[in-house]
Amino acid sequence: MKQTYKFLFAILMAAMIFSFGANKSISQVTDIDGNTYKTITIGKQVWFSENLNVEHYRNGDVIPQVQDKEEWASLTSGAWCYYDNNSGNGTTYGKLYNWYAVNDSRGLAPEGWHVSTDEEFTKLYDFLGGADIAGNKMKSTNGWDENGNGTNSSDFSGLPGGYRNHDGYFGNLGRNGCFWTSTDFNSINAWFRNLVFSLSDVIRHNYLYVNGLYVRCVKD
């Protein structure tokens, strides 16, 4: 009888491990430029586990790269840049986009995907236990200042890529990972999510359209 119980327990544990692994199965998707991204299933959502790095809208039109800070500050249309205008940072963190690019009707995300909405980010961290603890589960296990690394138990792999301010200056590499949503707050601001080196929280706030933040996509 004990052997039977042990056998049934082993089957149950194997099923649980398989189910957990299936929930966290990782695949890939390719954008219009040929860049590939790992994706991860979290709850009922499928997310990019890497930041968007595309230079063209879905229809093939070019998204301008803007390096000059005065030009960046005056933008009213879509643009991207690397942190500190250093392409080496792009290899690690992807591209920073203003919200005009996020909201462009030509489509920033690959076919079958879209830039995450405010509601979708909320569903993500609710699934991970709530905004007050989900940040630690979403942060990568390295790269964060002052031992602010996360557990990355969600496989979201949030990196501290910093941001570009509305005045064109860069800030907080190693300390913040900021992600646009496609949801506007008013006529000049949109919602974003912020992972912080010193916190386990996910911070919900809004930012001017002209700021440069990173982008994560969700499957349609």
N, CA, C and O of each residue as an XYZ file, in Angstrom:
880
protein
N       0.827     -1.201      0.000
C       0.000      0.000      0.000
C       0.871      1.266      0.000
O       0.589      2.228     -0.715
N       1.955      1.244      0.832
C       2.848      2.391      0.873
C       3.477      2.649     -0.487
O       3.631      3.797     -0.903
N       3.845      1.557     -1.186
C       4.435      1.704     -2.505
C       3.449      2.345     -3.483
O       3.823      3.146     -4.339
N       2.171      1.966     -3.326
C       1.133      2.544     -4.188
C       1.003      4.038     -3.939
O       0.900      4.823     -4.882
N       1.007      4.433     -2.659
C       0.921      5.853     -2.320
C       2.121      6.619     -2.866
O       1.981      7.721     -3.395
N       3.317      6.013     -2.728
C       4.524      6.666     -3.232
C       4.449      6.852     -4.742
O       4.847      7.885     -5.281
N       3.929      5.822     -5.410
C       3.806      5.885     -6.860
C       2.828      6.984     -7.274
O       3.113      7.763     -8.184
N       1.679      7.046     -6.604
C       0.674      8.065     -6.919
C       1.203      9.465     -6.608
O       0.940     10.413     -7.348
N       1.950      9.589     -5.506
C       2.527     10.889     -5.135
C       3.527     11.354     -6.192
O       3.572     12.533     -6.543
N       4.330     10.409     -6.694
C       5.314     10.747     -7.723
C       4.632     11.223     -8.993
O       5.093     12.169     -9.631
N       3.526     10.565     -9.368
C       2.779     10.965    -10.562
C       2.200     12.364    -10.377
O       2.252     13.198    -11.281
N       1.638     12.610     -9.166
C       1.054     13.918     -8.880
C       2.106     15.019     -8.960
O       1.847     16.071     -9.545
N       3.282     14.799     -8.386
C       4.350     15.795     -8.409
C       4.825     16.047     -9.829
O       5.084     17.190    -10.206
N       4.939     14.987    -10.616
C       5.365     15.135    -12.007
C       4.357     15.958    -12.789
O       4.727     16.794    -13.613
N       3.068     15.713    -12.522
C       2.021     16.471    -13.211
C       2.071     17.938    -12.834
O       1.883     18.809    -13.683
N       2.329     18.218    -11.547
C       2.418     19.607    -11.099
C       3.600     20.317    -11.737
O       3.486     21.466    -12.164
N       4.735     19.631    -11.799
C       5.928     20.223    -12.404
C       5.699     20.478    -13.877
O       6.085     21.524    -14.399
N       5.067     19.515    -14.557
C       4.779     19.686    -15.982
C       3.829     20.852    -16.201
O       4.005     21.647    -17.124
N       2.810     20.945    -15.332
C       1.844     22.033    -15.471
C       2.507     23.378    -15.264
O       2.241     24.325    -16.004
N       3.382     23.472    -14.248
C       4.085     24.727    -13.987
C       4.991     25.082    -15.151
O       5.057     26.236    -15.573
N       5.694     24.069    -15.670
C       6.576     24.305    -16.795
C       5.810     24.735    -18.021
O       6.274     25.586    -18.780
N       4.625     24.150    -18.226
C       3.820     24.523    -19.383
C       3.352     25.958    -19.266
O       3.284     26.683    -20.259
N       3.026     26.372    -18.028
C       2.590     27.749    -17.804
C       3.702     28.744    -18.118
O       3.434     29.887    -18.488
N       4.960     28.302    -17.969
C       6.096     29.187    -18.160
C       6.868     28.839    -19.438
O       8.045     29.175    -19.563
N       6.212     28.175    -20.375
C       6.885     27.794    -21.611
C       7.340     29.035    -22.368
O       6.620     30.030    -22.453
N       8.543     28.958    -22.914
C       9.144     30.090    -23.607
C       9.237     29.775    -25.094
O       9.663     28.687    -25.482
N       8.836     30.732    -25.920
C       8.943     30.593    -27.368
C       9.553     31.874    -27.912
O      10.057     32.695    -27.145
N       9.513     32.057    -29.245
C      10.101     33.235    -29.862
C       9.163     33.837    -30.889
O       8.320     33.143    -31.457
N       9.314     35.139    -31.125
C       8.591     35.838    -32.170
C       9.585     36.756    -32.875
O      10.564     37.195    -32.270
N       9.334     37.051    -34.166
C      10.241     37.862    -34.975
C       9.524     39.125    -35.436
O       8.366     39.070    -35.850
N      10.224     40.278    -35.364
C       9.625     41.534    -35.827
C       9.955     41.789    -37.292
O      10.611     40.965    -37.929
N       9.515     42.904    -37.827
C       9.675     43.218    -39.242
C      11.135     43.405    -39.644
O      11.479     43.254    -40.816
N      12.002     43.734    -38.672
C      13.431     43.900    -38.942
C      14.222     42.605    -38.807
O      15.428     42.581    -39.054
N      13.541     41.521    -38.413
C      14.223     40.245    -38.234
C      14.750     40.009    -36.833
O      15.386     38.986    -36.579
N      14.496     40.944    -35.908
C      14.873     40.723    -34.508
C      13.971     39.662    -33.890
O      12.766     39.650    -34.142
N      14.535     38.787    -33.098
C      13.741     37.767    -32.415
C      13.665     38.076    -30.928
O      14.599     38.616    -30.336
N      12.521     37.717    -30.338
C      12.272     37.988    -28.921
C      11.767     36.722    -28.244
O      10.945     35.988    -28.793
N      12.277     36.483    -27.039
C      11.717     35.418    -26.229
C      10.360     35.870    -25.708
O      10.171     37.045    -25.394
N       9.426     34.946    -25.617
C       8.123     35.238    -25.049
C       7.851     34.283    -23.891
O       8.400     33.183    -23.828
N       6.996     34.727    -22.986
C       6.715     33.928    -21.797
C       5.231     33.994    -21.468
O       4.628     35.066    -21.519
N       4.650     32.867    -21.137
C       3.257     32.814    -20.700
C       3.203     33.055    -19.191
O       3.806     32.323    -18.406
N       2.468     34.096    -18.808
C       2.283     34.418    -17.390
C       0.781     34.489    -17.149
O       0.111     35.402    -17.632
N       0.259     33.530    -16.407
C      -1.189     33.435    -16.261
C      -1.812     33.121    -17.608
O      -1.445     32.137    -18.250
N      -2.755     33.950    -18.041
C      -3.407     33.750    -19.335
C      -2.860     34.682    -20.407
O      -3.400     34.752    -21.511
N      -1.791     35.396    -20.079
C      -1.197     36.342    -21.022
C       0.124     35.796    -21.566
O       0.824     35.039    -20.895
N       0.445     36.194    -22.789
C       1.750     35.873    -23.376
C       2.478     37.189    -23.633
O       2.001     38.034    -24.391
N       3.632     37.354    -23.000
C       4.404     38.596    -23.027
C       5.750     38.403    -23.712
O       6.295     37.300    -23.724
N       6.285     39.482    -24.284
C       7.710     39.525    -24.576
C       8.444     39.476    -23.242
O       8.019     40.108    -22.274
N       9.543     38.729    -23.187
C      10.415     38.803    -22.012
C      11.683     39.581    -22.347
O      12.690     39.487    -21.646
N      11.613     40.353    -23.433
C      12.687     41.256    -23.835
C      12.060     42.562    -24.315
O      10.895     42.590    -24.714
N      12.838     43.639    -24.275
C      12.339     44.935    -24.727
C      12.343     45.023    -26.247
O      13.217     44.470    -26.915
N      11.352     45.725    -26.778
C      11.248     45.906    -28.219
C      12.482     46.626    -28.755
O      13.052     47.491    -28.090
N      12.890     46.247    -29.987
C      14.129     46.774    -30.559
C      13.972     47.080    -32.048
O      14.949     47.040    -32.795
N      12.763     47.383    -32.477
C      12.462     47.519    -33.899
C      12.677     48.956    -34.381
O      12.522     49.907    -33.615
N      13.042     49.105    -35.679
C      13.285     50.420    -36.280
C      12.256     50.792    -37.337
O      12.332     51.872    -37.923
N      11.301     49.912    -37.585
C      10.256     50.160    -38.577
C       8.891     49.858    -37.977
O       8.741     48.958    -37.151
N       7.911     50.621    -38.404
C       6.537     50.280    -38.062
C       6.141     49.001    -38.799
O       6.844     48.551    -39.704
N       5.029     48.434    -38.407
C       4.588     47.166    -38.967
C       4.384     47.219    -40.476
O       4.518     46.204    -41.159
N       4.058     48.406    -40.999
C       3.843     48.543    -42.445
C       5.136     48.780    -43.230
O       5.106     48.912    -44.454
N       6.258     48.834    -42.532
C       7.547     49.008    -43.186
C       8.106     50.413    -43.124
O       9.274     50.612    -43.458
N       7.318     51.398    -42.711
C       7.808     52.771    -42.608
C       8.865     52.891    -41.504
O       8.781     52.234    -40.466
N       9.850     53.739    -41.756
C      10.945     53.928    -40.811
C      10.482     54.735    -39.593
O       9.738     55.707    -39.722
N      10.934     54.315    -38.424
C      10.778     55.110    -37.197
C      12.083     55.886    -37.031
O      13.137     55.264    -36.895
N      12.056     57.201    -37.036
C      13.301     57.963    -36.975
C      14.065     57.759    -35.669
O      13.478     57.694    -34.589
N      15.378     57.659    -35.794
C      16.238     57.711    -34.622
C      16.600     59.172    -34.370
O      17.070     59.860    -35.276
N      16.384     59.646    -33.149
C      16.671     61.039    -32.807
C      17.656     61.065    -31.642
O      17.356     60.589    -30.547
N      18.823     61.621    -31.893
C      19.862     61.688    -30.873
C      19.926     63.051    -30.188
O      20.100     63.124    -28.972
N      19.790     64.120    -30.950
C      19.918     65.473    -30.413
C      18.860     65.751    -29.349
O      17.676     65.495    -29.570
N      19.273     66.270    -28.206
C      18.336     66.438    -27.088
C      17.295     67.520    -27.351
O      16.142     67.374    -26.946
N      17.687     68.612    -28.028
C      16.709     69.654    -28.339
C      15.663     69.162    -29.334
O      14.477     69.466    -29.208
N      16.116     68.400    -30.320
C      15.178     67.836    -31.287
C      14.231     66.853    -30.606
O      13.028     66.846    -30.867
N      14.795     66.022    -29.726
C      13.955     65.055    -28.996
C      12.875     65.776    -28.186
O      11.713     65.370    -28.188
N      13.260     66.823    -27.511
C      12.343     67.543    -26.625
C      11.190     68.198    -27.377
O      10.138     68.456    -26.793
N      11.381     68.469    -28.666
C      10.351     69.158    -29.446
C       9.502     68.222    -30.297
O       8.658     68.683    -31.066
N       9.714     66.909    -30.170
C       9.016     65.949    -31.019
C       7.511     65.920    -30.768
O       7.047     66.069    -29.637
N       6.770     65.724    -31.844
C       5.321     65.471    -31.757
C       4.947     64.266    -32.615
O       3.776     64.063    -32.937
N       5.946     63.472    -32.981
C       5.729     62.253    -33.761
C       6.695     61.189    -33.261
O       7.588     61.476    -32.464
N       6.512     59.960    -33.732
C       7.255     58.824    -33.208
C       8.749     58.887    -33.457
O       9.195     59.349    -34.508
N       9.519     58.421    -32.486
C      10.972     58.367    -32.597
C      11.522     57.372    -31.582
O      10.834     56.971    -30.643
N      12.774     56.986    -31.792
C      13.446     56.101    -30.846
C      14.885     56.560    -30.668
O      15.389     57.382    -31.433
N      15.544     56.013    -29.639
C      16.963     56.248    -29.415
C      17.501     55.112    -28.552
O      16.739     54.341    -27.969
N      18.818     55.022    -28.481
C      19.472     54.168    -27.496
C      19.756     54.998    -26.249
O      19.915     56.216    -26.334
N      19.820     54.344    -25.100
C      20.193     55.065    -23.893
C      21.573     55.678    -24.091
O      22.518     54.998    -24.491
N      21.674     56.973    -23.805
C      22.922     57.720    -23.951
C      23.419     57.734    -25.396
O      24.593     58.000    -25.650
N      22.510     57.443    -26.351
C      22.856     57.371    -27.772
C      23.990     56.384    -28.041
O      24.792     56.575    -28.955
N      24.043     55.335    -27.236
C      25.091     54.319    -27.320
C      24.466     53.008    -27.782
O      23.660     52.408    -27.070
N      24.848     52.569    -28.985
C      24.249     51.352    -29.534
C      24.564     50.122    -28.691
O      23.830     49.135    -28.738
N      25.650     50.173    -27.920
C      25.963     49.067    -27.016
C      24.884     48.877    -25.960
O      24.592     47.753    -25.551
N      24.298     49.981    -25.524
C      23.175     49.877    -24.580
C      21.966     49.236    -25.242
O      21.185     48.548    -24.584
N      21.808     49.458    -26.543
C      20.706     48.837    -27.268
C      20.808     47.330    -27.298
O      19.793     46.634    -27.274
N      22.030     46.817    -27.350
C      22.232     45.363    -27.347
C      21.681     44.744    -26.073
O      21.122     43.648    -26.088
N      21.850     45.467    -24.967
C      21.382     44.956    -23.673
C      19.928     45.289    -23.401
O      19.163     44.437    -22.950
N      19.543     46.541    -23.678
C      18.251     47.038    -23.193
C      17.197     47.249    -24.285
O      16.028     47.465    -23.965
N      17.577     47.194    -25.550
C      16.627     47.533    -26.605
C      16.565     49.034    -26.802
O      17.481     49.757    -26.411
N      15.484     49.502    -27.408
C      15.343     50.905    -27.762
C      14.358     51.625    -26.834
O      13.396     51.043    -26.333
N      14.639     52.899    -26.631
C      13.704     53.793    -25.959
C      12.820     54.449    -27.009
O      13.324     54.957    -28.011
N      11.507     54.447    -26.795
C      10.551     55.050    -27.728
C       9.763     56.143    -27.019
O       9.461     56.022    -25.831
N       9.432     57.196    -27.733
C       8.447     58.119    -27.183
C       7.050     57.532    -27.387
O       6.875     56.566    -28.129
N       6.056     58.131    -26.716
C       4.718     57.535    -26.783
C       4.039     57.781    -28.130
O       3.079     57.092    -28.476
N       4.528     58.750    -28.882
C       3.981     58.971    -30.220
C       4.213     57.731    -31.095
O       3.364     57.380    -31.914
N       5.349     57.082    -30.923
C       5.623     55.846    -31.663
C       4.717     54.715    -31.178
O       4.220     53.920    -31.975
N       4.512     54.655    -29.861
C       3.640     53.626    -29.287
C       2.227     53.747    -29.844
O       1.570     52.741    -30.111
N       1.766     54.974    -30.017
C       0.376     55.244    -30.395
C       0.173     55.363    -31.902
O      -0.944     55.617    -32.352
N       1.226     55.184    -32.682
C       1.119     55.366    -34.130
C       0.251     54.270    -34.752
O       0.400     53.092    -34.425
N      -0.652     54.662    -35.645
C      -1.597     53.718    -36.250
C      -0.918     52.708    -37.161
O      -1.525     51.697    -37.516
N       0.329     52.957    -37.548
C       1.049     52.016    -38.418
C       1.520     50.777    -37.664
O       1.923     49.792    -38.282
N       1.474     50.819    -36.347
C       1.753     49.639    -35.530
C       3.213     49.496    -35.166
O       4.066     49.376    -36.045
N       3.508     49.507    -33.884
C       4.870     49.337    -33.400
C       5.203     47.864    -33.148
O       6.341     47.438    -33.344
N       4.224     47.105    -32.722
C       4.436     45.699    -32.373
C       4.367     44.811    -33.618
O       3.764     45.202    -34.617
N       4.978     43.622    -33.571
C       4.864     42.675    -34.683
C       3.418     42.239    -34.922
O       2.563     42.383    -34.048
N       3.160     41.714    -36.094
C       1.833     41.195    -36.431
C       1.412     40.150    -35.405
O       2.182     39.251    -35.066
N       0.177     40.278    -34.913
C      -0.336     39.344    -33.919
C      -0.036     39.745    -32.483
O      -0.374     39.032    -31.539
N       0.616     40.918    -32.333
C       0.993     41.416    -31.018
C       0.608     42.881    -30.899
O       0.303     43.530    -31.899
N       0.621     43.397    -29.691
C       0.342     44.815    -29.474
C       1.108     45.297    -28.247
O       1.490     44.504    -27.387
N       1.325     46.603    -28.180
C       1.952     47.176    -26.992
C       1.002     46.999    -25.810
O      -0.196     47.254    -25.930
N       1.525     46.571    -24.694
C       0.696     46.261    -23.533
C      -0.119     47.467    -23.083
O       0.361     48.600    -23.098
N      -1.340     47.206    -22.690
C      -2.210     48.259    -22.179
C      -1.997     48.428    -20.674
O      -1.345     47.607    -20.029
N      -2.552     49.493    -20.136
C      -2.520     49.727    -18.698
C      -3.196     48.573    -17.960
O      -2.676     48.085    -16.956
N      -4.335     48.146    -18.449
C      -5.084     47.056    -17.814
C      -4.303     45.743    -17.851
O      -4.335     44.974    -16.890
N      -3.605     45.484    -18.955
C      -2.846     44.236    -19.066
C      -1.682     44.197    -18.088
O      -1.381     43.142    -17.529
N      -1.025     45.328    -17.875
C       0.032     45.354    -16.866
C      -0.547     45.094    -15.481
O       0.062     44.389    -14.676
N      -1.710     45.656    -15.199
C      -2.343     45.419    -13.898
C      -2.670     43.938    -13.719
O      -2.440     43.377    -12.648
N      -3.204     43.305    -14.758
C      -3.505     41.870    -14.682
C      -2.235     41.060    -14.450
O      -2.246     40.064    -13.727
N      -1.139     41.495    -15.070
C       0.122     40.791    -14.900
C       0.562     40.804    -13.443
O       0.835     39.748    -12.872
N       0.636     41.990    -12.830
C       1.155     41.982    -11.461
C       0.125     41.513    -10.454
O       0.496     41.077     -9.365
N      -1.149     41.588    -10.779
C      -2.149     40.963     -9.899
C      -1.940     39.451     -9.869
O      -2.039     38.830     -8.810
N      -1.654     38.860    -11.021
C      -1.403     37.422    -11.094
C      -0.167     37.042    -10.276
O      -0.087     35.946     -9.721
N       0.790     37.962    -10.215
C       2.039     37.693     -9.490
C       1.953     38.030     -8.005
O       2.958     37.971     -7.296
N       0.766     38.380     -7.533
C       0.579     38.589     -6.108
C       0.320     40.012     -5.688
O       0.183     40.287     -4.496
N       0.248     40.939     -6.647
C      -0.050     42.327     -6.330
C       1.132     43.247     -6.580
O       2.285     42.814     -6.607
N       0.822     44.527     -6.762
C       1.841     45.514     -7.131
C       2.938     45.645     -6.082
O       4.066     46.006     -6.417
N       2.629     45.359     -4.819
C       3.616     45.592     -3.762
C       4.711     44.545     -3.728
O       5.746     44.778     -3.104
N       4.527     43.399     -4.372
C       5.574     42.366     -4.384
C       5.980     41.924     -5.787
O       7.015     41.282     -5.960
N       5.174     42.263     -6.782
C       5.413     41.738     -8.131
C       6.692     42.276     -8.759
O       7.305     41.600     -9.585
N       7.102     43.485     -8.379
C       8.310     44.055     -8.961
C       9.529     43.181     -8.772
O      10.342     43.028     -9.684
N       9.657     42.606     -7.589
C      10.787     41.724     -7.312
C      10.747     40.487     -8.200
O      11.793     39.977     -8.601
N       9.561     40.006     -8.505
C       9.409     38.834     -9.362
C       9.629     39.160    -10.831
O       9.909     38.268    -11.633
N       9.503     40.436    -11.187
C       9.636     40.862    -12.580
C      11.037     41.374    -12.915
O      11.409     41.420    -14.087
N      11.821     41.760    -11.901
C      13.161     42.284    -12.145
C      14.147     41.161    -12.456
O      14.054     40.067    -11.900
N      15.088     41.446    -13.348
C      16.141     40.495    -13.678
C      17.022     40.226    -12.459
O      17.001     40.976    -11.483
N      17.782     39.159    -12.534
C      18.604     38.737    -11.395
C      19.971     39.404    -11.367
O      20.786     39.109    -10.492
N      20.230     40.296    -12.312
C      21.505     41.018    -12.304
C      21.344     42.365    -12.990
O      20.372     42.594    -13.710
N      22.303     43.255    -12.763
C      22.335     44.539    -13.442
C      21.773     45.706    -12.662
O      21.962     46.856    -13.056
N      21.085     45.438    -11.563
C      20.460     46.503    -10.784
C      21.428     47.036     -9.739
O      22.146     46.265     -9.102
N      21.449     48.346     -9.561
C      22.352     48.984     -8.612
C      22.053     48.575     -7.167
O      20.929     48.204     -6.825
N      23.087     48.653     -6.334
C      22.975     48.493     -4.878
C      22.229     47.220     -4.484
O      21.371     47.223     -3.601
N      22.583     46.140     -5.164
C      21.991     44.833     -4.866
C      20.473     44.862     -4.972
O      19.771     44.209     -4.200
N      19.973     45.631     -5.944
C      18.532     45.725     -6.149
C      17.987     44.694     -7.103
O      16.889     44.857     -7.634
N      18.741     43.629     -7.332
C      18.307     42.591     -8.263
C      17.044     41.894     -7.778
O      16.790     41.799     -6.577
N      16.256     41.410     -8.734
C      15.054     40.663     -8.403
C      15.282     39.164     -8.472
O      16.398     38.701     -8.707
N      14.222     38.421     -8.265
C      14.283     36.960     -8.391
C      13.979     36.509     -9.809
O      14.365     35.412    -10.212
N      13.284     37.355    -10.569
C      12.818     37.031    -11.921
C      12.053     35.714    -11.959
O      12.131     34.979    -12.944
N      11.325     35.415    -10.912
C      10.574     34.155    -10.873
C       9.455     34.123    -11.915
O       8.937     33.052    -12.235
N       9.081     35.284    -12.443
C       8.049     35.354    -13.481
C       8.619     35.168    -14.879
O       7.867     34.936    -15.826
N       9.946     35.267    -15.024
C      10.635     35.265    -16.319
C      10.300     36.495    -17.171
O      10.531     36.487    -18.380
N       9.761     37.548    -16.554
C       9.533     38.803    -17.270
C      10.863     39.458    -17.655
O      10.959     40.124    -18.685
N      11.882     39.261    -16.819
C      13.249     39.712    -17.098
C      13.350     41.223    -17.298
O      13.954     41.691    -18.263
N      12.755     41.977    -16.379
C      12.808     43.433    -16.453
C      14.197     43.962    -16.152
O      14.774     43.647    -15.111
N      14.735     44.765    -17.061
C      16.091     45.287    -16.953
C      16.088     46.768    -16.552
O      15.140     47.488    -16.865
N      17.139     47.227    -15.862
C      17.216     48.617    -15.418
C      17.818     49.527    -16.493
O      18.923     50.046    -16.332
N      17.084     49.712    -17.581
C      17.613     50.435    -18.733
C      17.503     51.936    -18.674
O      17.885     52.615    -19.627
N      16.979     52.493    -17.558
C      16.840     53.936    -17.441
C      15.766     54.494    -18.355
O      14.848     53.773    -18.745
N      15.869     55.779    -18.703
C      14.845     56.434    -19.522
C      15.437     57.689    -20.152
O      16.561     58.083    -19.840
N      14.666     58.311    -21.045
C      15.032     59.613    -21.587
C      13.941     60.605    -21.219
O      12.765     60.383    -21.510
N      14.331     61.689    -20.585
C      13.378     62.691    -20.126
C      12.820     63.530    -21.275
O      13.320     63.487    -22.399
N      11.779     64.288    -20.964
C      11.148     65.175    -21.945
C      12.101     66.255    -22.440
O      11.878     66.835    -23.503
N      13.165     66.533    -21.680
C      14.142     67.538    -22.104
C      15.280     66.941    -22.919
O      16.211     67.647    -23.308
N      15.202     65.636    -23.177
C      16.212     64.978    -24.000
C      17.371     64.386    -23.243
O      18.233     63.750    -23.848
N      17.423     64.572    -21.923
C      18.515     64.023    -21.122
C      18.178     62.598    -20.667
O      17.012     62.238    -20.505
N      19.227     61.806    -20.468
C      19.070     60.420    -20.036
C      19.281     60.303    -18.530
O      19.983     61.115    -17.928
N      18.655     59.267    -17.918
C      18.826     59.112    -16.483
C      18.520     57.724    -15.971
O      17.744     56.977    -16.569
N      19.149     57.386    -14.840
C      18.838     56.239    -13.985
C      19.104     54.869    -14.598
O      18.398     53.908    -14.292
N      20.109     54.768    -15.456
C      20.559     53.449    -15.886
C      21.005     52.668    -14.655
O      21.743     53.188    -13.818
N      20.560     51.425    -14.548
C      20.879     50.596    -13.388
C      19.908     50.734    -12.243
O      19.963     49.967    -11.281
N      19.000     51.728    -12.337
C      18.105     52.000    -11.210
C      16.616     51.878    -11.555
O      15.804     51.584    -10.677
N      16.258     52.094    -12.796
C      14.849     52.033    -13.191
C      14.670     51.250    -14.481
O      15.488     51.333    -15.398
N      13.605     50.504    -14.531
C      13.139     49.878    -15.767
C      11.734     50.376    -16.036
O      10.798     50.004    -15.328
N      11.571     51.224    -17.067
C      10.302     51.910    -17.311
C       9.686     51.435    -18.622
O      10.361     51.382    -19.650
N       8.405     51.091    -18.581
C       7.725     50.489    -19.725
C       6.428     51.236    -20.030
O       5.547     51.362    -19.179
N       6.336     51.726    -21.262
C       5.099     52.371    -21.691
C       3.928     51.387    -21.691
O       4.113     50.184    -21.873
N       2.744     51.908    -21.489
C       1.528     51.211    -21.893
C       0.951     51.973    -23.085
O       1.371     53.094    -23.370
N       0.007     51.376    -23.766
C      -0.636     52.036    -24.909
C      -1.829     52.884    -24.482
O      -2.574     53.387    -25.323
N      -2.004     53.040    -23.176
C      -3.163     53.744    -22.631
C      -2.798     55.169    -22.245
O      -1.901     55.381    -21.429
N      -3.489     56.152    -22.826
C      -3.188     57.531    -22.473
C      -3.885     57.925    -21.173
O      -4.900     57.343    -20.791
N      -3.316     58.922    -20.508
C      -3.873     59.464    -19.276
C      -4.666     60.736    -19.573
O      -5.771     60.934    -19.066
N      -4.077     61.588    -20.401
C      -4.764     62.790    -20.874
C      -4.151     63.157    -22.233
O      -3.565     62.296    -22.890
N      -4.272     64.384    -22.654
C      -3.834     64.772    -23.993
C      -2.319     64.911    -24.134
O      -1.822     65.099    -25.244
N      -1.575     64.821    -23.021
C      -0.118     64.952    -23.106
C       0.635     63.886    -22.311
O       1.863     63.821    -22.375
N      -0.088     63.051    -21.561
C       0.542     62.024    -20.725
C      -0.072     60.650    -21.001
O      -1.237     60.532    -21.381
N       0.750     59.614    -20.796
C       0.279     58.231    -20.910
C       0.783     57.430    -19.715
O       1.768     57.799    -19.075
N       0.087     56.319    -19.421
C       0.451     55.459    -18.293
C       1.695     54.635    -18.614
O       1.908     54.215    -19.751
N       2.508     54.417    -17.584
C       3.645     53.515    -17.715
C       3.840     52.758    -16.406
O       3.223     53.077    -15.389
N       4.715     51.740    -16.451
C       5.074     50.990    -15.254
C       6.565     51.139    -15.002
O       7.368     51.184    -15.934
N       6.920     51.213    -13.729
C       8.283     51.488    -13.325
C       8.752     50.432    -12.330
O       8.134     50.239    -11.283
N       9.837     49.755    -12.657
C      10.524     48.876    -11.723
C      11.713     49.645    -11.165
O      12.436     50.298    -11.916
N      11.924     49.572     -9.851
C      12.910     50.412     -9.182
C      13.901     49.529     -8.426
O      13.512     48.534     -7.813
N      15.184     49.897     -8.471
C      16.240     49.097     -7.849
C      16.010     48.881     -6.359
O      16.353     47.822     -5.832
N      15.436     49.865     -5.671
C      15.328     49.821     -4.212
C      13.975     49.314     -3.721
O      13.734     49.300     -2.514
N      13.090     48.898     -4.620
C      11.735     48.511     -4.245
C      11.360     47.146     -4.811
O      11.886     46.715     -5.838
N      10.446     46.480     -4.125
C       9.877     45.236     -4.648
C       8.565     45.506     -5.372
O       7.953     44.589     -5.919
N       8.132     46.769     -5.376
C       6.851     47.159     -5.974
C       6.952     47.333     -7.486
O       8.039     47.435     -8.054
N       5.777     47.362     -8.115
C       5.629     47.897     -9.471
C       4.916     49.240     -9.323
O       3.826     49.305     -8.755
N       5.525     50.307     -9.829
C       4.960     51.647     -9.686
C       4.160     51.999    -10.944
O       4.659     51.881    -12.063
N       2.914     52.430    -10.743
C       2.064     52.892    -11.843
C       2.026     54.414    -11.819
O       1.680     55.028    -10.809
N       2.391     55.011    -12.955
C       2.403     56.463    -13.019
C       2.193     56.877    -14.466
O       2.141     56.026    -15.354
N       2.071     58.180    -14.711
C       1.946     58.668    -16.090
C       3.090     59.627    -16.387
O       3.665     60.242    -15.489
N       3.403     59.736    -17.674
C       4.566     60.482    -18.133
C       4.202     61.208    -19.421
O       3.296     60.786    -20.140
N       4.909     62.304    -19.715
C       4.692     63.039    -20.951
C       4.977     62.170    -22.178
O       5.902     61.358    -22.173
N       4.173     62.352    -23.227
C       4.334     61.566    -24.454
C       5.762     61.585    -24.991
O       6.220     60.600    -25.570
N       6.466     62.702    -24.799
C       7.776     62.891    -25.419
C       8.883     62.142    -24.686
O       9.990     62.033    -25.212
N       8.619     61.624    -23.493
C       9.628     60.848    -22.785
C       9.947     59.553    -23.518
O       9.106     59.001    -24.227
N      11.163     59.083    -23.337
C      11.586     57.825    -23.948
C      11.621     56.697    -22.937
O      12.393     56.739    -21.979
N      10.779     55.677    -23.147
C      10.710     54.505    -22.277
C      10.788     53.248    -23.128
O      10.743     53.320    -24.356
N      10.904     52.106    -22.480
C      10.956     50.831    -23.186
C       9.550     50.287    -23.423
O       8.574     50.774    -22.853
N       9.470     49.282    -24.263
C       8.173     48.733    -24.677
C       8.178     47.220    -24.561
O       9.119     46.557    -24.999
N       7.128     46.682    -23.972
C       6.872     45.235    -23.954
C       5.566     44.968    -24.700
O       4.618     45.749    -24.616
N       5.534     43.870    -25.421
C       4.370     43.523    -26.232
C       3.645     42.318    -25.645
O       4.243     41.481    -24.969
N       2.354     42.249    -25.915
C       1.476     41.173    -25.464
C       0.790     40.575    -26.695
O       0.438     41.286    -27.636
N       0.614     39.279    -26.664
C      -0.029     38.594    -27.787
C      -1.498     38.975    -27.885
O      -2.196     39.048    -26.874
N      -1.973     39.222    -29.128
C      -3.388     39.568    -29.358
C      -4.323     38.472    -28.860
O      -5.541     38.600    -28.976
